[in-house]
């Protein structure tokens, strides 16, 4: 009999990057094994912190700790007081004006949390939407190769369409 593993996952990102919607899609995918893209799903901006438990593939359970983007000035007091196994950092690929801010936040977080870069996943969300930047353009804007020497994982998603959500969940199981 296999043991159920529970991992604490910190979910961060700028305002309107799609953190809550992504989590909602993870819940849908894990409970029904499919995403209905024609269904209207409404989420509201997260104020403070939410914790969402998700069971994936029988023996994996994730506690997704989402911190609202509007509360980024208080993130440090929350994320330094808890041990997390992994970090998901969501970036809206349709908002190039928020990239510099996202980069500074991410650098500060990875300097303050004792976590290996291989346990940090950048999620470029809203790919394939009108005006979304390519992965190469986002990597250049975030200076990935210089800042992290390519030692950080990246997955492109589109929560609205359900693109690559399983890839993110599989990454979490590693």
N, C-alpha and C positions, 0 to 999 in steps of 0.2 A: 504494500500500500504506500503510495507516494504522499509525502508531506506537503501541505499547503504552505507556500511561501508568501509572506506579505512584505511588500516593499513600500516604503514611504517615498512618494514622488512629489517634488516641489514644482509647481506650474506657475511660471512667471511670463511676463511680456507686457508690452506697452498697451495703453488703452485701445480698445477696439481691434485688437489683433486677432481675436476669435478664440480666446482661451476657453470661455464658458461653452461656446458652441462646439468646440472640439471635444470637450469632456462629455457633453450631451451625446455627441455622435459615438464616442467610445462606449457609453452606456447602452445606446441602441444596438451597436454592433455586437457587444458581448451578450446581450439578452436575446436578440433575435437572429444574429448572424447575417443580417443584411441591413442596408441603409435605404430608406425610401427618399429619393431626392426630390420627388414631386410634393412631398409633405411640407407644409409650412411649419417651421420651428422658430419659436420666439425665445430669445434669451435677454436678460437684462444685465447691465453692467454690475460686476461684482463689487460690493462695498465691503471691505474687510477681507475675511478669509472664509472659504468653504472647503469642506472635506468630503470627497466623493469616493466611496469604496466601489471597486470594480473587480469582478471575478473574471479571469481569462484562462481559457484552456485547462479547466479542472484544477490544476495545482498552482495557479498564480493568482494572487490577490494584490491589487494596488490600492493604496490610499492616495488619492490625488488631492494635494493641498494647493488650492488655487488662491493666490493673493491678488486682489483687485489692482489693476493698473493705476487707478486714481490714488491709490494708497502707497505708491512707490517710495515716498519719503519715509514710510514706516516699515518697509520690507525688512530692513536690517534687523530690527528688534525682534521680528518674528522668525526669520529664517536662521538666525544665529543661535536661537534658543532650542532648536530641534535638530536632531540628526536625520538627514535625508539620504536615501540610497542613490537617487538620481535626480537630475533637474531637466525639465522640459522648458525651453525658453522659446516662446512663440513670437514670430515676427510677421507683420502684415506686409506681404510683398507688393501690395498696391499703394503703400504709404512711404515713398522714398524720403520724405521730409522727417520721418521719425527714426531713420536708420542711425544717425549719429547719436541720438539719445539712447537708443537701444544698445549700441556698442558700449557706451560709457556705463550703462547699468550692468550689462553683462560682465564687463571687465571688473567692475567693483564687486559683483557677486562672487565671481570665481576667485578673487583675491581674498575674500572674507570667509568663504565657506571651505572647510577642509575636504574638498572633493576632487577626484581626479578628472581631468578634462574629458577622458573617455566615458565618464558618467554624466556628461552634459550633452543634451541633444538640442540642436537648433532646429526649430520647425519653421520653415518658410511657408506660411499659410496663405491661402487665397491665390495659389498659383493657377494659371490658365484663366484668370479673370481679366477683364478689360483693364489695361494700364498696369498689369503686374510686371514686376521686374524679373528677369531671368535669374537662375541660380548663380550664374557666373557674375552678373552685375551685383547681386546682393553680396556675394563673397568678396568682391572687390571693395564695395562700400564699407563692409564690416572689417576689411583688412584681415581676413581669416588666416591667410598664410603667414603673415608677419606676426600677428598677435598670438596665435595659437599653434604656429608651425604645422598647420594641417591636422592637429591632434584633437579635433572636435568633430563629432558626427553631425550630419545635416540630412534632413529628410524634407522633401517638398510635399505639401499636402494641400488639399482643398476640402475643408470640412463640409462645405455645402454639397459638394458632389460625392463625398466619401472617398476621395483619392488618397491612397497610401496610409489609411488609418491602421490597417493590419500591420504594416511595416513598422509603425510607431509602437504598437503593442508588442510586437515581436522584439523590437529593440529593448523595450523595458524588461523583457524576460531574461536577457543576457546577464 
